């Protein structure tokens, strides 16, 4: 992420947190699928 000015609307920290949350949700749903 070399251009933080792209994310003017949101705080950079919020973007990182959102990406992290999406990744965690995706991983959890994959684990659920694997276990069934």
CNS distance restraints for C-alpha pairs under 8 A (distance, minus, plus):
assign (resid   4 and name CA) (resid   8 and name CA) 7.53 0.50 0.50
assign (resid   4 and name CA) (resid  12 and name CA) 7.02 0.50 0.50
assign (resid   7 and name CA) (resid  11 and name CA) 7.11 0.50 0.50
assign (resid   7 and name CA) (resid  12 and name CA) 6.67 0.50 0.50
assign (resid  10 and name CA) (resid  14 and name CA) 6.53 0.50 0.50
assign (resid  10 and name CA) (resid  15 and name CA) 6.86 0.50 0.50
assign (resid  11 and name CA) (resid  15 and name CA) 6.62 0.50 0.50
assign (resid  12 and name CA) (resid  16 and name CA) 6.39 0.50 0.50
assign (resid  13 and name CA) (resid  17 and name CA) 6.12 0.50 0.50
assign (resid  14 and name CA) (resid  18 and name CA) 6.06 0.50 0.50
assign (resid  15 and name CA) (resid  19 and name CA) 6.21 0.50 0.50
assign (resid  16 and name CA) (resid  20 and name CA) 6.13 0.50 0.50
assign (resid  17 and name CA) (resid  21 and name CA) 6.07 0.50 0.50
assign (resid  18 and name CA) (resid  22 and name CA) 6.20 0.50 0.50
assign (resid  19 and name CA) (resid  23 and name CA) 6.21 0.50 0.50
assign (resid  20 and name CA) (resid  24 and name CA) 6.18 0.50 0.50
assign (resid  21 and name CA) (resid  25 and name CA) 6.18 0.50 0.50
assign (resid  22 and name CA) (resid  26 and name CA) 6.10 0.50 0.50
assign (resid  23 and name CA) (resid  27 and name CA) 6.12 0.50 0.50
assign (resid  24 and name CA) (resid  28 and name CA) 6.11 0.50 0.50
assign (resid  25 and name CA) (resid  29 and name CA) 6.22 0.50 0.50
assign (resid  26 and name CA) (resid  30 and name CA) 6.24 0.50 0.50
assign (resid  27 and name CA) (resid  31 and name CA) 6.21 0.50 0.50
assign (resid  28 and name CA) (resid  32 and name CA) 6.25 0.50 0.50
assign (resid  29 and name CA) (resid  33 and name CA) 6.23 0.50 0.50
assign (resid  30 and name CA) (resid  34 and name CA) 6.19 0.50 0.50
assign (resid  31 and name CA) (resid  35 and name CA) 6.18 0.50 0.50
assign (resid  32 and name CA) (resid  36 and name CA) 6.49 0.50 0.50
